[in-house]
Amino acid sequence: MSPRRVTLADVARTAGVSPTTASLVLSGRGRELRISQDVEQRVLKAAAELQYRPNIVSVGLRTGTTRTIGFISDTVATSRLAGDMIKGALEAARERGFMLFIGETEGDAELERLLLQAMHDRQVDGIILAAMFTRTIRVPKGVTVTPAVLLNALPKQPSPLPSVIPDEVEAGRAAARALLDAGHREGIYLIGAGPGRRNVPAGGSVAAVERLVGIREVLADAGVKPAGGRVCRDWQPEHGLAATRELLKKERPRALICFNDRLALGAYQALDDFGLKVPADVSVVAFDDHPIASWMRPRLTTVALPHYELGRKAVDVLFTQIGRDREDDGGEGEVHRVPMPIRLRESIAPPAA
């Protein structure tokens, strides 16, 4: 048989005061309402001795808040890399005295609907709807019942929900600048997308489109054109290997911009198969800062996805939504872009003479 929960009435009885007085002391309003220090100390002592914990549900009914946030993702929770988004959100919520309820849909629309319903049934104060990789999503019906934020996602249709995404355009600029700063002006090829602005994989990848925009912008400003590119339908090592092999059969690149680190891993293998060394013969820069980037030899220069910072920012933005006048939610939500820092390592060198 489980022990009986200690109630506010128990604390009041032990302290010899009324439940109202005990409630005022435990809510921090004792001094404000001129309750004597002696009474305050008796209540606090009784609460400590009885190990009293306030009933959160009752507090929520009185205050209109449950001090909880719903975090619904597709596959973030089971992803080693993007799990840092949850860590950032957890820590930012905890600092405000809030808890995170986490659910994962695995891309199932019906499960997503049920999770949203469960979060609303528990009267969470807000919802973060997160995606594993930056993409456009269809905002589910009913999500706007409570304040909500899209994390690592943009709405396919106009929506009042704010979005928090990595600054992929600036990331593309940073990758291109890294090569230009090393002296590269010719023989720059793209692996994963490009060279034209419409040469991107199908599937709604925001990263592909925006990284390409940033790359093309910086190269154009320097009077440099990409020498070519290879679109990869999936950004996995085997696709980087195949695309780079296909390129090397026809061309001799001086530098490669790979659209993520996994593609770069495949490109490294293809370059080695053709007897070319990184960075002596070919410089390589990529994106994401996946753990493999620092395992590769030479270590890969890459522009990092700021997963932890994305999670924290999503909570910050959500709290600007909580409590604000939602009568004004008719327009489109603001897009918040989180900086992506470049990790300069050993895969870039000046072009060989």
N, C-alpha and C positions, 0 to 999 in steps of 0.2 A: 504493500500500500504506500503510495507516494505521500510525502509530508505535506501538510496544509500550507498554502501560500500565506505569508505574513501580509496583513493588510494595513492600510493607513489607520484604521480603527484600533488595531493592536498597538501601534506605535503611540497613538494618542492616549490609550488606556494606561500603558506602561509609564508614560511621561506625566500622567495626571492632568492632561489638558483636553480641550475639545478637538474633534477631528478637523474643524476649520482652522484652528490655531496650528495644529501639526502640519496641515497642508500648506499654510502660508509660510511657515518656517522652512519646510523642505523644498518649496519652490523659490526660496531666496528672497521672499518679500517681507520677512520678519522685521528687519530694521526699518524698512520703508513704512510699515504700519505700526511702528513703535511697540513691538512686542519686546518684553524685557530680555536682557541677555541671559538671565537665569533660566527663564522658560525656554529660550532658544537652545541653550546648552542641554537642557533635559530632553528636549525632543531629538536633538542630534545624537545624544548618547543612546537613547532608546532605539533609534533607527539603526545605529551601528551594532548594538547588542543583539537585536532581533534579525540583523542582516536583511533589512527591508529593501526591496527593489520596487520602484513605482511600476504600476501596470501601464505599459506603453499604449495599449489599445485605449484605455480610459483617458490617458493624457491626450492621445490623438483626437478623441471625440471632443474633448474640451478645447483644444488649441487649433483644431482643423489641420493638423499635420501629423504624419506618422514617422517623420524623420527617416524615410526610406526612399531609395531610388531604384527603379527597375533598369537592368542592363540586359538587353536582348540582342544577341549576335547570331550570325550564320554559323561560322566555324572558328571564331576568335578564341573561345575558351579552350579549344583543343589544339590550338596552334602555338608552338613554342615561341615563335617570333612575335606574333601580334598579341600574345598573352600579356605583354608589357602594357598594352592599352588598358587592360583590366586592372593591372597593378596601379597605374597612374590614377585611374578613376577611383579605385578603392581608397587610396591614400588621400586624395583630395576630398572625398566624401567623409572619411573618418575625421579629418581635421575640422570638419563642420559638425561633427556629432551625428552623422548620417550613416546608415548601413546600405549596402548594395545587395539587391536580389538579382541573381544572374541566371539567365536562361539561354539555351542555344537551340536554334531551329534546324540546323544542317540543311538550310535552303528549302524546307518544307513550308509552303504557304499556310496550310491548315494548322500546323504546329505553331507557327508564328502568331496566327489569330488567337489560338488558345492561350499562348503565353501572355499576349497582350491583355486578354480578358482576365487571366489570373492576376496580373499585376494591378489592373484596375480594381478587381475585387478586393485586393489587399490595400487599396487606397494609397498607393505609392504617391509621393509628392512630385515625381517627374520620371520620365523615361528617356534612356539613351538607346537609340537603335543603331547598332554597329555592324559594319561589314569587314570581312577579312582583308580584302584588297580594295583600293579606292575605285569605286565604280558608281554608275547611276543606278538607282533602285526605284521601284514603284512603292510609294509611301502607302502602307496599309491603312485601310479604313479604320477609323476609331482611335488612331494613335494620338490625335490632337485633343482627346478628352481631357488629358492632363498636359502640363508643360512637357515638351519633348525636344530632343536634339538628335540630328543625324550625325553619326561619327564615322569618318572614313567613307562617306557616301554623299552623293548629290541626288536630289529628286528628279525623276524622269519628267514629271509634270510640275507646273508651278505649284509651290507649297509655301505656307507661312513658316515652316520649320527652319530654324537656322542649321547650318552644316559646319562641321569641323573637319578639315581635310589637310593633308600635307601640302606644302607649297611646291607642287611638282613643276610648275613653270620655272620658278627660280632654281630648282634642282637641275633642270635641263641646262639652264644658263651656266650654273656652276661647273657642270661636267665639261661643257664646251670650253669655258674659260681655262680650265685646268690644262687642256691640250694646247690652247693658244698661248698660254703663259710659258709653256715648255718649248714654244717655237714651231709648233705644227701648223702648217698652212695648206699642205697637200696630202692626198691619200688618206683622208679621214672617212671611214666607212661606219655605217650604223648597223648593228646586229639586233634584230627584234622588231624594228619598225623603220619607216622612212625609205628613201630620203625625202620624198614628197610629203606634204602635210596630210594627205589623205591615205598614205601608206601605213595603216595601223591594223592590228589584228581585230577581228570581229569580237563582239562580246561586251561592249560598253566600258572598256578599260579607260578610266580617266587618266591614269598614269601614262599610258602610251601616248595619248593625244597631247597632254600638257608637257610632258618631257620633250616631245618632239618640237613643240612650239618654242620652248626655251632654247633648245639646241640650235634650231634654225635661225632664231633671232640673233643670238650672239655671233654665230658664224657669219651671218649676213652683214652685221655691223662691222665685222673685221674684213669684209670683202672676200670671205672664204665660202666656197660651196662644198657640201658633202660630196665626196667622190662617188658615193653609191650607198645602197642599203639593202638589207634582207629582212622582209617581214617574217616573223615566226608566229605560227598560230598559237603556240603555247611557249611560255618562257621557262623551259626546263633545260638542263645541261645537254640532253641529247639533241634538242633543237638548235642550241647554240653551236654544238659540234657540227651538225649537218650544214647549217647556214654558213659557217666560217670555212668549212671544207669546200663548199660550192664556190665561195668567193675566191679562195686561194687557187683554185684550178684556172681562174681567168685573170686575176689581178694580184698585185703585191701591195697590200695596204701599208701605210706608215703608222696608222693609229686606228683603234676601234673604240666606238662608244657602244657598249652593250647595255640593253635596257633593263637588265637586272643582273645580280651577281651569279645566279644560276646559269644564265646564258654565257656569262664571262668564263665560268668554269669549263663549259664545253668549248668555248673559243680558245682557251689556253691549251686544251688537248689537241685541237686541230692545228694550232700554230706549231706545237711540238712535233706533231706528225709530219709537218712540212719542213722541219729543221729550223724553225724560226724561234728566236728567244724574246721573251718579255723582260724588260722594255728595250733591250739593245736594238732589236730589229723592228718590233711593233709595240707601241704604247697601248695600254688598255685602261679604260675608266668605265665604271658601271654605277648601279644604283641599289639601294636598300640597306647596305651594311649588314647583310646576313652573316651569321658566324663563319660561314665558309670563306668570306672575304679575307679574314685574318689568318685562316688556315692555309690558303693558297700560297704558293711560292713562285715568284715573288708575291708578297702580300698586295692585295688589290686595293687601288684607290677607288673609293666609292662614295656616293652621296647617301647619307643615312636617312632611313625612315624614322621619324621621331615618335615611335609608338607610345612610350611612357608620357611624353608631353601632350600627345593627342588625347589620351585618356583624361589627364588633368584638365586640359582646356575644355573638354566636353562638359565636365562637371561645372567649371567656372561659368560657361555659357548657359548651362541649364539653370543655374541659380539666378541668372539675370532674368530668366523666363518665369521662375517661380515667384508668384506674388505680384507680378506686373499686371497691368490692366490688359486683359486679353480681348477687349472690344476692338483693339487696333490691329488684330492679326489678319487683316485682309490682304496685305501685300505679300511679296516674296521674302523668305527668310534670308538673313545675312549669311554670307559665306566667310568663315574664319579660316585663314591659311596659317599653318604652323611651319616655321622655318625648318629646312632640311640641311643639316651641316655636312660639309664635305670632309671625308676622312682621307687625308693625303698619306699615301704609303709608297710602295716601291715600284708600282707598275707603269709609271710614266717617266719618260726621259726625253731629252731633245732628240729630234730626228737625226738618224745617222747620216753622215756626209754622203 
